[in-house]
Amino acid sequence: MTRRAAEKPVSRKILNHGSKWIRQTTRLAIYLRDGMACAYCGASLESGAELSLDHLTPYSKGGSHHPSNLVTCCGHCNSSRGNRSVPAFCRAVAAYINHGADPVGIERHVRACARRALPRAEARELIARRGSYAAALETK
């Protein structure tokens, strides 16, 4: 047995710790695809939301980092969802945003976001024009 085969595999949690598990241009392209707003509750950068990415099939349950499994999510929704299914979480969101939102409509919107094509070229251009990924996310 080779030394490499005897080494313990690195856990998924350690391997993907922090925000380095996805390229900044891909992250920005997903945010742009989803309108720079949470796919669940609609909170946006302009309203002060801190954006992140949510795995539709949770990574802890075998979901991938593919853009079709990722949607833009605000910090509140991302930390609230945990491992709940998308339909169950959409019911919870409809209850807490409390303005007549339909859970089925929220889920339909979330799934539609994930199916859209990524505007990768637009993300690259925005980063180049503003000088950095962080500057691309600044609201002026």
Backbone torsions as a table, in degrees:
resi	resn	phi	psi	omega
1	MET	NA	135.2	179.4
2	THR	-77.6	160.9	178.4
3	ARG	-59.6	-41.0	-178.5
4	ARG	-62.1	-41.9	-179.9
5	ALA	-66.6	-28.0	-178.2
6	ALA	-82.7	-15.4	-179.3
7	GLU	-69.8	143.4	178.2
8	LYS	-72.4	133.3	179.7
9	PRO	-65.6	147.5	179.2
10	VAL	-74.6	134.0	-178.9
11	SER	-67.8	153.3	178.1
12	ARG	-60.3	-35.7	-178.0
13	LYS	-64.7	-44.4	179.6
14	ILE	-69.9	-43.9	-178.1
15	LEU	-59.3	-36.5	-173.4
16	ASN	-110.5	25.2	-179.1
17	HIS	-69.0	138.9	177.3
18	GLY	80.9	-160.6	-175.0
19	SER	-99.6	7.4	-176.1
20	LYS	-84.4	3.9	-178.9
21	TRP	-79.1	-7.6	179.7
22	ILE	-141.6	142.7	179.3
23	ARG	-65.2	145.8	-179.3
24	GLN	-61.3	-37.6	179.0
25	THR	-66.0	-37.1	178.6
26	THR	-69.1	-42.5	177.6
27	ARG	-58.3	-48.0	-180.0
28	LEU	-64.2	-39.3	179.0
29	ALA	-61.9	-38.3	177.2
30	ILE	-66.3	-43.7	177.3
31	TYR	-59.2	-44.5	179.1
32	LEU	-64.3	-44.0	178.7
33	ARG	-55.8	-37.3	-175.7
34	ASP	-95.0	13.3	175.3
35	GLY	76.3	22.5	179.3
36	MET	55.6	35.5	-179.1
37	ALA	-145.8	156.3	178.2
38	CYS	-61.5	128.2	-179.7
39	ALA	-67.5	-21.4	-178.0
40	TYR	-88.6	-58.4	-172.6
41	CYS	-104.8	-13.0	178.5
42	GLY	87.9	0.2	177.9
43	ALA	-60.2	137.6	-174.7
44	SER	-123.2	171.0	175.3
45	LEU	-58.0	-41.0	-178.4
46	GLU	-62.2	-30.0	179.0
47	SER	-90.0	5.8	175.8
48	GLY	93.4	7.8	-179.8
49	ALA	-69.7	142.5	172.3
50	GLU	-93.6	115.3	-175.3
51	LEU	-84.8	147.6	174.7
52	SER	-146.9	-172.7	178.2
53	LEU	-116.4	143.7	177.6
54	ASP	-119.8	135.0	175.5
55	HIS	-84.8	123.3	179.0
56	LEU	-62.4	-49.9	167.3
57	THR	-94.9	112.4	-174.1
58	PRO	-52.5	142.0	178.5
59	TYR	-58.4	-35.9	-179.9
60	SER	-67.4	-15.4	178.2
61	LYS	-110.1	21.8	175.4
62	GLY	94.6	4.1	178.2
63	GLY	-66.9	152.4	-177.2
64	SER	-94.9	173.5	174.9
65	HIS	-92.7	12.5	-179.7
66	HIS	-66.2	140.7	-179.2
67	PRO	-54.0	-27.2	178.6
68	SER	-72.9	-9.5	175.7
69	ASN	-106.7	6.3	-176.4
70	LEU	-122.8	140.2	172.0
71	VAL	-134.6	157.2	175.5
72	THR	-69.1	138.0	-175.8
73	CYS	-145.1	140.3	175.3
74	CYS	-77.8	162.1	-178.7
75	GLY	-58.4	-39.2	-178.9
76	HIS	-63.9	-49.7	179.9
77	CYS	-64.5	-41.5	-177.3
78	ASN	-63.1	-43.6	-179.7
79	SER	-74.6	-26.1	179.6
80	SER	-77.5	-31.8	-173.4
81	ARG	-67.2	-45.6	-176.1
82	GLY	60.5	-132.8	179.6
83	ASN	-102.7	17.1	178.2
84	ARG	-64.4	151.3	176.6
85	SER	-67.0	160.2	178.4
86	VAL	-59.5	-48.2	179.4
87	PRO	-59.8	-41.9	179.8
88	ALA	-64.0	-41.3	-179.8
89	PHE	-69.3	-37.3	178.1
90	CYS	-61.8	-35.2	175.7
91	ARG	-64.0	-42.3	179.1
92	ALA	-65.4	-42.1	179.7
93	VAL	-62.6	-44.3	179.7
94	ALA	-58.1	-36.2	179.9
95	ALA	-72.3	-40.3	-175.3
96	TYR	-86.4	-21.4	174.2
97	ILE	-82.2	-22.7	165.6
98	ASN	47.1	48.6	172.6
99	HIS	-135.4	43.4	175.7
100	GLY	78.5	15.5	179.4
101	ALA	-69.5	140.8	-179.7
102	ASP	-97.2	125.4	-179.3
103	PRO	-56.7	-37.3	179.3
104	VAL	-67.3	-38.7	177.8
105	GLY	-66.1	-39.0	177.4
106	ILE	-63.4	-46.9	179.9
107	GLU	-62.8	-40.7	178.0
108	ARG	-59.2	-42.9	178.9
109	HIS	-63.7	-45.4	-179.9
110	VAL	-59.0	-48.4	-179.6
111	ARG	-64.3	-37.3	178.6
112	ALA	-65.4	-40.5	177.2
113	CYS	-56.8	-47.3	-176.4
114	ALA	-65.4	-24.8	-178.9
115	ARG	-85.2	-17.9	-177.2
116	ARG	-67.6	152.6	176.4
117	ALA	-69.5	147.0	178.9
118	LEU	-82.8	132.7	175.6
119	PRO	-85.5	67.7	-175.5
120	ARG	-62.4	-41.9	-179.5
121	ALA	-62.9	-41.8	178.4
122	GLU	-62.1	-40.0	178.8
123	ALA	-64.3	-45.8	179.1
124	ARG	-60.9	-43.8	-179.5
125	GLU	-64.2	-40.5	-179.8
126	LEU	-65.2	-42.3	177.7
127	ILE	-63.8	-43.7	179.6
128	ALA	-64.3	-42.7	-177.8
129	ARG	-67.6	-38.7	-177.4
130	ARG	-91.9	-13.0	174.7
131	GLY	97.4	-18.1	178.6
132	SER	-166.1	165.0	175.8
133	TYR	-62.5	-44.1	-179.5
134	ALA	-61.0	-42.6	179.2
135	ALA	-66.6	-31.1	178.4
136	ALA	-65.2	-26.7	-179.7
137	LEU	-90.8	-6.2	-179.8
138	GLU	-71.5	137.1	173.0
139	THR	-94.8	134.2	-175.4
140	LYS	-94.9	NA	NA
